[in-house]
Amino acid sequence: MAVYGRSRTRSPRASGLKSQLIIDQLHPLVLLVYFILMISFSMCFNHPYFLCGQLIVIIAVNWVAKNQQKTVSTLQGALLMMVLIVIMNPIINNHGTHVMMTVGGTLITAEAVVYGFLMATALAVLLLIFVTYNQHMTNHKFLALFGGIAPQLTLLTMMTMRFFPLFIRRLRDITAVQRTRGIQMATGRLKNRAQAGMHLLAILLTNTLTEALQTADSMTARGFGVQKRSTYRRYQMTHRDYGLLMALISGGLFAFWCASRGNGQLIVYPTLGTLRLTRRDWVCLSVILLIDGLPLLLEGWEYLWWQLHR
């Protein structure tokens, strides 16, 4: 029986199956460290060059993973929130020394505008990181990673993470079916639309509770919670996994050391600092972008390897 990542194969591409990135073949522990580093970088470094570089690389990663639709929809959904942050922060917070204008007696400072832009960009980066996480860190990988340590907590976490997308998908399906019966919330008087919404909600809750009872009966029949269960290890660490894990940890430690030295930080208050980067800043930025762009590097290396060995 084949084990994921055991040998260099090109089965997803050569056999005509669904396309799969090389990063999907890595051990879940490597993926977990990768995403933890990505989230940490977006919160530890606030320099515009760092945030914009991360944003571009993460968009490219999702684009290569053929996740364009979710990426575009996430950016569209976050755009309004980002604009509100950029507009509201200078109005609420008027700290700073560089006054740009005065609106109704409120000082609009360059520091507040820049800080709002940095917060909005960091928000976009985090949202896209979670889009990437949902694409590559599947429930099976999460269960394989933590199932042996805390099986009940892992199962509960998986069910919780699965609940909201399933809830929304069921509501969409119920709405489509009830629309054929003339029950819809898009048109009609306010009272009729409210009644239709309550009717859809009642069907949704009934369906959800019924399936929850069936799931509980099924888990009871399979002996969940009776005694400690053994775990099947589907994923095994390979030499490539160990090498990438060491590279990620080393690069992450170097980046955090740079952050402790003040690299990658833009001083906003009380006076806006300079955007100029030092040599160590550029090195730190390169390391961060290389770590964030790990899927791109793996795909590029795999492409070159197959081109040279055809």
Secondary structure, DSSP 8 states (H G I E B T S, - for coil): ---BTSS---HHHHT------GGGGS-HHHHHHHHHHHHHHHHH---HHHHHHHHHHHHHHHHHTT-HHHHHHHHHHHHHHHHHHHHHHHHH---SS-EEEEETTEEEEHHHHHHHHHHHHHHHHHHHHHHHHHHHS-HHHHHHHHTTT-HHHHHHHHHHHHHHHHHHHHHHHHHHHHHTTT--SSSS-HHHHHHHHHHHHHHHHHHHHHHHHHHHHHHHHTTTTTS-------B---HHHHHHHHHHHHHHHHHHHHHHTTTT----SSS-------HHHHHHHHHHHHHHTHHHHHHHHHHHHHHHT-
